[in-house]
């Protein structure tokens, strides 16, 4: 995605998704916390891809990236919470799509940090 704005706590960033098939989607993130080299978290509307739906009234989920020292390197833990607060009609699909999306992103992160 191509986000516009400054990554600071409390900031709202918006941007277009660049993944093929989702270029029509504008994503919004609200930066929750930034603790360099330890924690980055934000809130968003998961799987908010329909142009016909106003997601603003829905609760946002919380995405947390945590880094911890580990034997031989660094452990990354990713947790997204708050799906239980989403409208029932969207909850299962949003969870399913995010689960597969985060699995793909974790592979991308691993590829990025692995020695060439």
Backbone as XML, in Angstrom:
<?xml version="1.0"?>
<chain id="A" units="angstrom">
  <residue number="1" name="UNK">
    <atom name="N" x="0.832" y="-1.173" z="0.000"/>
    <atom name="CA" x="0.000" y="0.000" z="0.000"/>
    <atom name="C" x="0.873" y="1.231" z="0.000"/>
  </residue>
  <residue number="2" name="UNK">
    <atom name="N" x="0.285" y="2.310" z="-0.409"/>
    <atom name="CA" x="1.005" y="3.581" z="-0.455"/>
    <atom name="C" x="0.280" y="4.544" z="0.477"/>
  </residue>
  <residue number="3" name="UNK">
    <atom name="N" x="0.817" y="4.690" z="1.696"/>
    <atom name="CA" x="0.192" y="5.527" z="2.711"/>
    <atom name="C" x="0.688" y="6.964" z="2.641"/>
  </residue>
  <residue number="4" name="UNK">
    <atom name="N" x="-0.197" y="7.885" z="2.969"/>
    <atom name="CA" x="0.151" y="9.297" z="3.047"/>
    <atom name="C" x="-0.006" y="9.754" z="4.487"/>
  </residue>
  <residue number="5" name="UNK">
    <atom name="N" x="0.976" y="10.486" z="4.978"/>
    <atom name="CA" x="0.928" y="10.980" z="6.345"/>
    <atom name="C" x="2.208" y="10.644" z="7.075"/>
  </residue>
  <residue number="6" name="UNK">
    <atom name="N" x="2.270" y="11.065" z="8.320"/>
    <atom name="CA" x="3.452" y="10.859" z="9.144"/>
    <atom name="C" x="3.154" y="9.816" z="10.210"/>
  </residue>
  <residue number="7" name="UNK">
    <atom name="N" x="4.029" y="8.859" z="10.346"/>
    <atom name="CA" x="3.865" y="7.808" z="11.344"/>
    <atom name="C" x="4.201" y="8.375" z="12.723"/>
  </residue>
  <residue number="8" name="UNK">
    <atom name="N" x="3.181" y="8.854" z="13.438"/>
    <atom name="CA" x="3.324" y="9.317" z="14.811"/>
    <atom name="C" x="2.113" y="8.818" z="15.586"/>
  </residue>
  <residue number="9" name="UNK">
    <atom name="N" x="2.272" y="8.622" z="16.875"/>
    <atom name="CA" x="1.161" y="8.161" z="17.703"/>
    <atom name="C" x="-0.023" y="9.111" z="17.575"/>
  </residue>
  <residue number="10" name="UNK">
    <atom name="N" x="-1.196" y="8.551" z="17.364"/>
    <atom name="CA" x="-2.417" y="9.329" z="17.242"/>
    <atom name="C" x="-2.730" y="9.784" z="15.832"/>
  </residue>
  <residue number="11" name="UNK">
    <atom name="N" x="-1.779" y="9.639" z="14.917"/>
    <atom name="CA" x="-1.988" y="10.090" z="13.540"/>
    <atom name="C" x="-2.910" y="9.141" z="12.783"/>
  </residue>
  <residue number="12" name="UNK">
    <atom name="N" x="-3.686" y="9.706" z="11.862"/>
    <atom name="CA" x="-4.502" y="8.924" z="10.938"/>
    <atom name="C" x="-3.843" y="8.999" z="9.571"/>
  </residue>
  <residue number="13" name="UNK">
    <atom name="N" x="-3.558" y="7.834" z="9.008"/>
    <atom name="CA" x="-2.940" y="7.754" z="7.687"/>
    <atom name="C" x="-3.917" y="7.093" z="6.732"/>
  </residue>
  <residue number="14" name="UNK">
    <atom name="N" x="-3.912" y="7.544" z="5.490"/>
    <atom name="CA" x="-4.762" y="6.961" z="4.453"/>
    <atom name="C" x="-3.906" y="6.670" z="3.234"/>
  </residue>
  <residue number="15" name="UNK">
    <atom name="N" x="-4.325" y="5.669" z="2.485"/>
    <atom name="CA" x="-3.593" y="5.361" z="1.264"/>
    <atom name="C" x="-4.253" y="4.254" z="0.482"/>
  </residue>
  <residue number="16" name="UNK">
    <atom name="N" x="-3.839" y="4.140" z="-0.749"/>
    <atom name="CA" x="-4.360" y="3.127" z="-1.664"/>
    <atom name="C" x="-3.596" y="1.819" z="-1.503"/>
  </residue>
  <residue number="17" name="UNK">
    <atom name="N" x="-4.344" y="0.736" z="-1.559"/>
    <atom name="CA" x="-3.737" y="-0.586" z="-1.592"/>
    <atom name="C" x="-3.196" y="-0.790" z="-3.002"/>
  </residue>
  <residue number="18" name="UNK">
    <atom name="N" x="-2.013" y="-1.351" z="-3.126"/>
    <atom name="CA" x="-1.393" y="-1.549" z="-4.433"/>
    <atom name="C" x="-1.437" y="-3.006" z="-4.892"/>
  </residue>
  <residue number="19" name="UNK">
    <atom name="N" x="-1.979" y="-3.899" z="-4.072"/>
    <atom name="CA" x="-2.078" y="-5.322" z="-4.422"/>
    <atom name="C" x="-3.081" y="-5.486" z="-5.559"/>
  </residue>
  <residue number="20" name="UNK">
    <atom name="N" x="-2.719" y="-6.215" z="-6.621"/>
    <atom name="CA" x="-3.622" y="-6.385" z="-7.765"/>
    <atom name="C" x="-5.019" y="-6.858" z="-7.351"/>
  </residue>
  <residue number="21" name="UNK">
    <atom name="N" x="-6.015" y="-6.169" z="-7.871"/>
    <atom name="CA" x="-7.406" y="-6.484" z="-7.569"/>
    <atom name="C" x="-7.993" y="-5.639" z="-6.450"/>
  </residue>
  <residue number="22" name="UNK">
    <atom name="N" x="-7.132" y="-4.956" z="-5.698"/>
    <atom name="CA" x="-7.595" y="-4.139" z="-4.575"/>
    <atom name="C" x="-7.191" y="-2.670" z="-4.722"/>
  </residue>
  <residue number="23" name="UNK">
    <atom name="N" x="-6.782" y="-2.268" z="-5.917"/>
    <atom name="CA" x="-6.320" y="-0.899" z="-6.138"/>
    <atom name="C" x="-7.398" y="0.143" z="-5.886"/>
  </residue>
  <residue number="24" name="UNK">
    <atom name="N" x="-8.663" y="-0.271" z="-5.901"/>
    <atom name="CA" x="-9.785" y="0.644" z="-5.663"/>
    <atom name="C" x="-9.979" y="0.953" z="-4.175"/>
  </residue>
  <residue number="25" name="UNK">
    <atom name="N" x="-9.279" y="0.246" z="-3.306"/>
    <atom name="CA" x="-9.493" y="0.356" z="-1.866"/>
    <atom name="C" x="-8.563" y="1.412" z="-1.257"/>
  </residue>
  <residue number="26" name="UNK">
    <atom name="N" x="-9.164" y="2.351" z="-0.528"/>
    <atom name="CA" x="-8.398" y="3.299" z="0.270"/>
    <atom name="C" x="-8.445" y="2.804" z="1.706"/>
  </residue>
  <residue number="27" name="UNK">
    <atom name="N" x="-7.291" y="2.636" z="2.286"/>
    <atom name="CA" x="-7.185" y="2.119" z="3.642"/>
    <atom name="C" x="-6.913" y="3.260" z="4.610"/>
  </residue>
  <residue number="28" name="UNK">
    <atom name="N" x="-7.397" y="3.112" z="5.835"/>
    <atom name="CA" x="-7.167" y="4.109" z="6.873"/>
    <atom name="C" x="-6.606" y="3.418" z="8.106"/>
  </residue>
  <residue number="29" name="UNK">
    <atom name="N" x="-5.529" y="3.968" z="8.640"/>
    <atom name="CA" x="-4.910" y="3.466" z="9.870"/>
    <atom name="C" x="-4.862" y="4.580" z="10.892"/>
  </residue>
  <residue number="30" name="UNK">
    <atom name="N" x="-5.093" y="4.243" z="12.146"/>
    <atom name="CA" x="-4.889" y="5.181" z="13.246"/>
    <atom name="C" x="-3.755" y="4.602" z="14.091"/>
  </residue>
  <residue number="31" name="UNK">
    <atom name="N" x="-2.632" y="5.313" z="14.106"/>
    <atom name="CA" x="-1.466" y="4.812" z="14.834"/>
    <atom name="C" x="-1.738" y="4.896" z="16.337"/>
  </residue>
  <residue number="32" name="UNK">
    <atom name="N" x="-1.666" y="3.759" z="16.982"/>
    <atom name="CA" x="-1.953" y="3.654" z="18.411"/>
    <atom name="C" x="-0.692" y="3.907" z="19.248"/>
  </residue>
  <residue number="33" name="UNK">
    <atom name="N" x="0.346" y="3.073" z="19.008"/>
    <atom name="CA" x="1.583" y="3.199" z="19.805"/>
    <atom name="C" x="2.799" y="2.929" z="18.940"/>
  </residue>
  <residue number="34" name="UNK">
    <atom name="N" x="3.863" y="3.622" z="19.268"/>
    <atom name="CA" x="5.150" y="3.391" z="18.629"/>
    <atom name="C" x="6.217" y="3.415" z="19.706"/>
  </residue>
  <residue number="35" name="UNK">
    <atom name="N" x="6.814" y="2.279" z="19.952"/>
    <atom name="CA" x="7.912" y="2.149" z="20.900"/>
    <atom name="C" x="9.054" y="1.530" z="20.090"/>
  </residue>
  <residue number="36" name="UNK">
    <atom name="N" x="9.959" y="2.368" z="19.551"/>
    <atom name="CA" x="10.977" y="1.891" z="18.615"/>
    <atom name="C" x="11.671" y="0.610" z="19.070"/>
  </residue>
  <residue number="37" name="UNK">
    <atom name="N" x="11.805" y="-0.289" z="18.119"/>
    <atom name="CA" x="12.465" y="-1.573" z="18.289"/>
    <atom name="C" x="11.788" y="-2.479" z="19.303"/>
  </residue>
  <residue number="38" name="UNK">
    <atom name="N" x="10.519" y="-2.175" z="19.631"/>
    <atom name="CA" x="9.770" y="-3.004" z="20.577"/>
    <atom name="C" x="8.322" y="-3.223" z="20.160"/>
  </residue>
  <residue number="39" name="UNK">
    <atom name="N" x="7.602" y="-2.137" z="19.809"/>
    <atom name="CA" x="6.164" y="-2.242" z="19.547"/>
    <atom name="C" x="5.713" y="-1.204" z="18.528"/>
  </residue>
  <residue number="40" name="UNK">
    <atom name="N" x="4.875" y="-1.662" z="17.607"/>
    <atom name="CA" x="4.170" y="-0.770" z="16.692"/>
    <atom name="C" x="2.741" y="-1.287" z="16.633"/>
  </residue>
  <residue number="41" name="UNK">
    <atom name="N" x="1.762" y="-0.412" z="16.875"/>
    <atom name="CA" x="0.366" y="-0.848" z="16.814"/>
    <atom name="C" x="-0.498" y="0.219" z="16.161"/>
  </residue>
  <residue number="42" name="UNK">
    <atom name="N" x="-1.550" y="-0.261" z="15.523"/>
    <atom name="CA" x="-2.511" y="0.642" z="14.882"/>
    <atom name="C" x="-3.889" y="0.023" z="14.894"/>
  </residue>
  <residue number="43" name="UNK">
    <atom name="N" x="-4.886" y="0.864" z="14.657"/>
    <atom name="CA" x="-6.270" y="0.418" z="14.516"/>
    <atom name="C" x="-6.684" y="0.620" z="13.070"/>
  </residue>
  <residue number="44" name="UNK">
    <atom name="N" x="-7.581" y="-0.259" z="12.602"/>
    <atom name="CA" x="-8.094" y="-0.156" z="11.240"/>
    <atom name="C" x="-9.394" y="-0.927" z="11.115"/>
  </residue>
  <residue number="45" name="UNK">
    <atom name="N" x="-10.026" y="-0.762" z="9.969"/>
    <atom name="CA" x="-11.228" y="-1.526" z="9.632"/>
    <atom name="C" x="-10.778" y="-2.695" z="8.761"/>
  </residue>
  <residue number="46" name="UNK">
    <atom name="N" x="-10.772" y="-3.913" z="9.313"/>
    <atom name="CA" x="-10.263" y="-5.052" z="8.556"/>
    <atom name="C" x="-11.182" y="-5.416" z="7.387"/>
  </residue>
  <residue number="47" name="UNK">
    <atom name="N" x="-10.561" y="-5.793" z="6.297"/>
    <atom name="CA" x="-11.243" y="-6.220" z="5.076"/>
    <atom name="C" x="-12.375" y="-5.260" z="4.700"/>
  </residue>
  <residue number="48" name="UNK">
    <atom name="N" x="-12.056" y="-3.987" z="4.715"/>
    <atom name="CA" x="-13.016" y="-2.934" z="4.344"/>
    <atom name="C" x="-12.832" y="-2.622" z="2.864"/>
  </residue>
  <residue number="49" name="UNK">
    <atom name="N" x="-13.310" y="-3.522" z="2.012"/>
    <atom name="CA" x="-13.006" y="-3.439" z="0.589"/>
    <atom name="C" x="-14.192" y="-3.064" z="-0.295"/>
  </residue>
  <residue number="50" name="UNK">
    <atom name="N" x="-15.379" y="-3.019" z="0.243"/>
    <atom name="CA" x="-16.549" y="-2.701" z="-0.574"/>
    <atom name="C" x="-16.740" y="-1.186" z="-0.672"/>
  </residue>
  <residue number="51" name="UNK">
    <atom name="N" x="-16.810" y="-0.690" z="-1.900"/>
    <atom name="CA" x="-17.021" y="0.749" z="-2.117"/>
    <atom name="C" x="-18.427" y="1.173" z="-1.708"/>
  </residue>
  <residue number="52" name="UNK">
    <atom name="N" x="-19.334" y="0.218" z="-1.547"/>
    <atom name="CA" x="-20.727" y="0.508" z="-1.212"/>
    <atom name="C" x="-21.003" y="0.582" z="0.285"/>
  </residue>
  <residue number="53" name="UNK">
    <atom name="N" x="-19.992" y="0.360" z="1.100"/>
    <atom name="CA" x="-20.181" y="0.305" z="2.553"/>
    <atom name="C" x="-19.379" y="1.420" z="3.217"/>
  </residue>
  <residue number="54" name="UNK">
    <atom name="N" x="-20.018" y="2.103" z="4.165"/>
    <atom name="CA" x="-19.315" y="3.100" z="4.980"/>
    <atom name="C" x="-18.910" y="2.400" z="6.277"/>
  </residue>
  <residue number="55" name="UNK">
    <atom name="N" x="-17.643" y="2.121" z="6.407"/>
    <atom name="CA" x="-17.134" y="1.374" z="7.561"/>
    <atom name="C" x="-16.871" y="2.259" z="8.770"/>
  </residue>
  <residue number="56" name="UNK">
    <atom name="N" x="-17.001" y="3.560" z="8.617"/>
    <atom name="CA" x="-16.631" y="4.502" z="9.680"/>
    <atom name="C" x="-17.374" y="4.253" z="10.993"/>
  </residue>
  <residue number="57" name="UNK">
    <atom name="N" x="-18.596" y="3.747" z="10.929"/>
    <atom name="CA" x="-19.375" y="3.523" z="12.144"/>
    <atom name="C" x="-18.999" y="2.217" z="12.855"/>
  </residue>
  <residue number="58" name="UNK">
    <atom name="N" x="-18.231" y="1.369" z="12.184"/>
    <atom name="CA" x="-17.838" y="0.095" z="12.784"/>
    <atom name="C" x="-16.639" y="0.272" z="13.713"/>
  </residue>
  <residue number="59" name="UNK">
    <atom name="N" x="-16.537" y="-0.585" z="14.721"/>
    <atom name="CA" x="-15.332" y="-0.577" z="15.553"/>
    <atom name="C" x="-14.126" y="-0.993" z="14.710"/>
  </residue>
  <residue number="60" name="UNK">
    <atom name="N" x="-12.956" y="-0.555" z="15.112"/>
    <atom name="CA" x="-11.716" y="-0.946" z="14.451"/>
    <atom name="C" x="-11.060" y="-2.069" z="15.248"/>
  </residue>
  <residue number="61" name="UNK">
    <atom name="N" x="-10.303" y="-2.914" z="14.555"/>
    <atom name="CA" x="-9.490" y="-3.902" z="15.261"/>
    <atom name="C" x="-8.144" y="-3.268" z="15.594"/>
  </residue>
  <residue number="62" name="UNK">
    <atom name="N" x="-7.414" y="-3.910" z="16.490"/>
    <atom name="CA" x="-6.093" y="-3.445" z="16.898"/>
    <atom name="C" x="-5.050" y="-4.432" z="16.382"/>
  </residue>
  <residue number="63" name="UNK">
    <atom name="N" x="-4.071" y="-3.932" z="15.627"/>
    <atom name="CA" x="-2.976" y="-4.741" z="15.096"/>
    <atom name="C" x="-1.715" y="-4.359" z="15.868"/>
  </residue>
  <residue number="64" name="UNK">
    <atom name="N" x="-1.027" y="-5.375" z="16.413"/>
    <atom name="CA" x="0.182" y="-5.131" z="17.200"/>
    <atom name="C" x="1.344" y="-5.959" z="16.652"/>
  </residue>
  <residue number="65" name="UNK">
    <atom name="N" x="2.449" y="-5.285" z="16.385"/>
    <atom name="CA" x="3.702" y="-5.929" z="16.017"/>
    <atom name="C" x="4.629" y="-5.755" z="17.210"/>
  </residue>
  <residue number="66" name="UNK">
    <atom name="N" x="5.059" y="-6.872" z="17.804"/>
    <atom name="CA" x="5.957" y="-6.818" z="18.961"/>
    <atom name="C" x="7.275" y="-7.499" z="18.614"/>
  </residue>
  <residue number="67" name="UNK">
    <atom name="N" x="8.372" y="-6.850" z="18.998"/>
    <atom name="CA" x="9.704" y="-7.413" z="18.816"/>
    <atom name="C" x="10.301" y="-7.728" z="20.175"/>
  </residue>
  <residue number="68" name="UNK">
    <atom name="N" x="10.920" y="-8.922" z="20.272"/>
    <atom name="CA" x="11.589" y="-9.326" z="21.506"/>
    <atom name="C" x="12.913" y="-9.986" z="21.157"/>
  </residue>
  <residue number="69" name="UNK">
    <atom name="N" x="13.908" y="-9.747" z="21.997"/>
    <atom name="CA" x="15.166" y="-10.456" z="21.817"/>
    <atom name="C" x="14.915" y="-11.942" z="22.020"/>
  </residue>
  <residue number="70" name="UNK">
    <atom name="N" x="15.557" y="-12.731" z="21.185"/>
    <atom name="CA" x="15.427" y="-14.180" z="21.275"/>
    <atom name="C" x="16.781" y="-14.810" z="20.980"/>
  </residue>
  <residue number="71" name="UNK">
    <atom name="N" x="16.949" y="-16.035" z="21.381"/>
    <atom name="CA" x="18.195" y="-16.740" z="21.111"/>
    <atom name="C" x="18.458" y="-16.752" z="19.608"/>
  </residue>
  <residue number="72" name="UNK">
    <atom name="N" x="19.563" y="-16.173" z="19.211"/>
    <atom name="CA" x="19.933" y="-16.167" z="17.805"/>
    <atom name="C" x="19.277" y="-15.090" z="16.958"/>
  </residue>
  <residue number="73" name="UNK">
    <atom name="N" x="18.546" y="-14.170" z="17.578"/>
    <atom name="CA" x="17.933" y="-13.122" z="16.769"/>
    <atom name="C" x="16.814" y="-12.384" z="17.466"/>
  </residue>
  <residue number="74" name="UNK">
    <atom name="N" x="15.776" y="-12.095" z="16.708"/>
    <atom name="CA" x="14.648" y="-11.318" z="17.201"/>
    <atom name="C" x="13.362" y="-12.066" z="16.893"/>
  </residue>
  <residue number="75" name="UNK">
    <atom name="N" x="12.453" y="-12.088" z="17.850"/>
    <atom name="CA" x="11.150" y="-12.716" z="17.674"/>
    <atom name="C" x="10.124" y="-11.644" z="17.349"/>
  </residue>
  <residue number="76" name="UNK">
    <atom name="N" x="9.402" y="-11.821" z="16.252"/>
    <atom name="CA" x="8.298" y="-10.936" z="15.872"/>
    <atom name="C" x="6.995" y="-11.641" z="16.191"/>
  </residue>
  <residue number="77" name="UNK">
    <atom name="N" x="6.135" y="-10.976" z="16.949"/>
    <atom name="CA" x="4.801" y="-11.490" z="17.248"/>
    <atom name="C" x="3.795" y="-10.507" z="16.673"/>
  </residue>
  <residue number="78" name="UNK">
    <atom name="N" x="2.841" y="-11.019" z="15.911"/>
    <atom name="CA" x="1.780" y="-10.214" z="15.319"/>
    <atom name="C" x="0.451" y="-10.691" z="15.869"/>
  </residue>
  <residue number="79" name="UNK">
    <atom name="N" x="-0.317" y="-9.757" z="16.433"/>
    <atom name="CA" x="-1.640" y="-10.081" z="16.975"/>
    <atom name="C" x="-2.627" y="-9.040" z="16.483"/>
  </residue>
  <residue number="80" name="UNK">
    <atom name="N" x="-3.765" y="-9.504" z="15.982"/>
    <atom name="CA" x="-4.867" y="-8.601" z="15.653"/>
    <atom name="C" x="-6.048" y="-8.997" z="16.525"/>
  </residue>
  <residue number="81" name="UNK">
    <atom name="N" x="-6.574" y="-8.049" z="17.266"/>
    <atom name="CA" x="-7.671" y="-8.331" z="18.192"/>
    <atom name="C" x="-8.847" y="-7.396" z="17.932"/>
  </residue>
  <residue number="82" name="UNK">
    <atom name="N" x="-9.999" y="-7.791" z="18.439"/>
    <atom name="CA" x="-11.184" y="-6.954" z="18.330"/>
    <atom name="C" x="-12.208" y="-7.442" z="17.319"/>
  </residue>
  <residue number="83" name="UNK">
    <atom name="N" x="-11.978" y="-8.614" z="16.724"/>
    <atom name="CA" x="-12.934" y="-9.134" z="15.749"/>
    <atom name="C" x="-14.298" y="-9.401" z="16.374"/>
  </residue>
  <residue number="84" name="UNK">
    <atom name="N" x="-14.315" y="-9.700" z="17.664"/>
    <atom name="CA" x="-15.583" y="-9.983" z="18.346"/>
    <atom name="C" x="-16.493" y="-8.754" z="18.400"/>
  </residue>
  <residue number="85" name="UNK">
    <atom name="N" x="-15.956" y="-7.570" z="18.161"/>
    <atom name="CA" x="-16.768" y="-6.343" z="18.183"/>
    <atom name="C" x="-17.310" y="-5.967" z="16.806"/>
  </residue>
  <residue number="86" name="UNK">
    <atom name="N" x="-16.845" y="-6.652" z="15.756"/>
    <atom name="CA" x="-17.312" y="-6.350" z="14.404"/>
    <atom name="C" x="-18.747" y="-6.836" z="14.209"/>
  </residue>
  <residue number="87" name="UNK">
    <atom name="N" x="-19.486" y="-6.209" z="13.300"/>
    <atom name="CA" x="-20.841" y="-6.681" z="13.014"/>
    <atom name="C" x="-20.815" y="-8.159" z="12.595"/>
  </residue>
  <residue number="88" name="UNK">
    <atom name="N" x="-21.761" y="-8.909" z="13.111"/>
    <atom name="CA" x="-21.811" y="-10.346" z="12.848"/>
    <atom name="C" x="-21.794" y="-10.708" z="11.377"/>
  </residue>
  <residue number="89" name="UNK">
    <atom name="N" x="-22.425" y="-9.905" z="10.547"/>
    <atom name="CA" x="-22.499" y="-10.201" z="9.116"/>
    <atom name="C" x="-21.127" y="-10.116" z="8.442"/>
  </residue>
  <residue number="90" name="UNK">
    <atom name="N" x="-20.183" y="-9.386" z="9.020"/>
    <atom name="CA" x="-18.857" y="-9.214" z="8.425"/>
    <atom name="C" x="-17.747" y="-9.964" z="9.155"/>
  </residue>
  <residue number="91" name="UNK">
    <atom name="N" x="-17.995" y="-10.341" z="10.377"/>
    <atom name="CA" x="-16.945" y="-10.856" z="11.255"/>
    <atom name="C" x="-16.170" y="-12.048" z="10.673"/>
  </residue>
  <residue number="92" name="UNK">
    <atom name="N" x="-16.852" y="-13.095" z="10.278"/>
    <atom name="CA" x="-16.172" y="-14.313" z="9.816"/>
    <atom name="C" x="-15.354" y="-14.052" z="8.554"/>
  </residue>
  <residue number="93" name="UNK">
    <atom name="N" x="-15.923" y="-13.329" z="7.604"/>
    <atom name="CA" x="-15.208" y="-13.046" z="6.353"/>
    <atom name="C" x="-14.001" y="-12.144" z="6.603"/>
  </residue>
  <residue number="94" name="UNK">
    <atom name="N" x="-14.158" y="-11.126" z="7.440"/>
    <atom name="CA" x="-13.034" y="-10.239" z="7.751"/>
    <atom name="C" x="-11.919" y="-11.023" z="8.438"/>
  </residue>
  <residue number="95" name="UNK">
    <atom name="N" x="-12.280" y="-11.911" z="9.360"/>
    <atom name="CA" x="-11.269" y="-12.715" z="10.051"/>
    <atom name="C" x="-10.559" y="-13.640" z="9.069"/>
  </residue>
  <residue number="96" name="UNK">
    <atom name="N" x="-11.326" y="-14.327" z="8.225"/>
    <atom name="CA" x="-10.751" y="-15.265" z="7.259"/>
    <atom name="C" x="-9.792" y="-14.556" z="6.300"/>
  </residue>
  <residue number="97" name="UNK">
    <atom name="N" x="-10.218" y="-13.418" z="5.775"/>
    <atom name="CA" x="-9.382" y="-12.706" z="4.820"/>
    <atom name="C" x="-8.128" y="-12.145" z="5.501"/>
  </residue>
  <residue number="98" name="UNK">
    <atom name="N" x="-8.261" y="-11.654" z="6.712"/>
    <atom name="CA" x="-7.086" y="-11.130" z="7.414"/>
    <atom name="C" x="-6.134" y="-12.244" z="7.804"/>
  </residue>
  <residue number="99" name="UNK">
    <atom name="N" x="-6.664" y="-13.387" z="8.192"/>
    <atom name="CA" x="-5.818" y="-14.517" z="8.558"/>
    <atom name="C" x="-4.930" y="-14.911" z="7.378"/>
  </residue>
  <residue number="100" name="UNK">
    <atom name="N" x="-5.513" y="-15.034" z="6.192"/>
    <atom name="CA" x="-4.706" y="-15.403" z="5.027"/>
    <atom name="C" x="-3.781" y="-14.253" z="4.629"/>
  </residue>
  <residue number="101" name="UNK">
    <atom name="N" x="-4.244" y="-13.025" z="4.748"/>
    <atom name="CA" x="-3.407" y="-11.880" z="4.413"/>
    <atom name="C" x="-2.204" y="-11.748" z="5.323"/>
  </residue>
  <residue number="102" name="UNK">
    <atom name="N" x="-2.422" y="-11.919" z="6.635"/>
    <atom name="CA" x="-1.299" y="-11.818" z="7.565"/>
    <atom name="C" x="-0.323" y="-12.970" z="7.368"/>
  </residue>
  <residue number="103" name="UNK">
    <atom name="N" x="-0.821" y="-14.152" z="7.033"/>
    <atom name="CA" x="0.085" y="-15.282" z="6.757"/>
    <atom name="C" x="1.006" y="-14.931" z="5.591"/>
  </residue>
  <residue number="104" name="UNK">
    <atom name="N" x="0.452" y="-14.338" z="4.557"/>
    <atom name="CA" x="1.248" y="-13.920" z="3.400"/>
    <atom name="C" x="2.245" y="-12.824" z="3.783"/>
  </residue>
  <residue number="105" name="UNK">
    <atom name="N" x="1.811" y="-11.872" z="4.608"/>
    <atom name="CA" x="2.719" y="-10.794" z="5.007"/>
    <atom name="C" x="3.862" y="-11.296" z="5.891"/>
  </residue>
  <residue number="106" name="UNK">
    <atom name="N" x="3.600" y="-12.279" z="6.718"/>
    <atom name="CA" x="4.671" y="-12.830" z="7.549"/>
    <atom name="C" x="5.734" y="-13.513" z="6.682"/>
  </residue>
  <residue number="107" name="UNK">
    <atom name="N" x="5.300" y="-14.184" z="5.606"/>
    <atom name="CA" x="6.256" y="-14.770" z="4.658"/>
    <atom name="C" x="7.068" y="-13.654" z="4.005"/>
  </residue>
  <residue number="108" name="UNK">
    <atom name="N" x="6.413" y="-12.558" z="3.627"/>
    <atom name="CA" x="7.125" y="-11.415" z="3.036"/>
    <atom name="C" x="8.160" y="-10.844" z="4.003"/>
  </residue>
  <residue number="109" name="UNK">
    <atom name="N" x="7.781" y="-10.708" z="5.273"/>
    <atom name="CA" x="8.712" y="-10.187" z="6.287"/>
    <atom name="C" x="9.891" y="-11.136" z="6.450"/>
  </residue>
  <residue number="110" name="UNK">
    <atom name="N" x="9.613" y="-12.435" z="6.530"/>
    <atom name="CA" x="10.685" y="-13.416" z="6.668"/>
    <atom name="C" x="11.639" y="-13.330" z="5.476"/>
  </residue>
  <residue number="111" name="UNK">
    <atom name="N" x="11.087" y="-13.219" z="4.284"/>
    <atom name="CA" x="11.912" y="-13.109" z="3.083"/>
    <atom name="C" x="12.772" y="-11.837" z="3.135"/>
  </residue>
  <residue number="112" name="UNK">
    <atom name="N" x="12.195" y="-10.759" z="3.655"/>
    <atom name="CA" x="12.907" y="-9.487" z="3.729"/>
    <atom name="C" x="14.090" y="-9.523" z="4.696"/>
  </residue>
  <residue number="113" name="UNK">
    <atom name="N" x="13.931" y="-10.197" z="5.816"/>
    <atom name="CA" x="14.985" y="-10.172" z="6.839"/>
    <atom name="C" x="15.958" y="-11.347" z="6.747"/>
  </residue>
  <residue number="114" name="UNK">
    <atom name="N" x="15.645" y="-12.339" z="5.932"/>
    <atom name="CA" x="16.545" y="-13.497" z="5.801"/>
    <atom name="C" x="17.772" y="-13.134" z="4.968"/>
  </residue>
  <residue number="115" name="UNK">
    <atom name="N" x="18.929" y="-13.677" z="5.348"/>
    <atom name="CA" x="20.147" y="-13.420" z="4.565"/>
    <atom name="C" x="19.966" y="-13.913" z="3.135"/>
  </residue>
  <residue number="116" name="UNK">
    <atom name="N" x="20.521" y="-13.184" z="2.198"/>
    <atom name="CA" x="20.400" y="-13.543" z="0.775"/>
    <atom name="C" x="21.259" y="-14.729" z="0.432"/>
  </residue>
</chain>
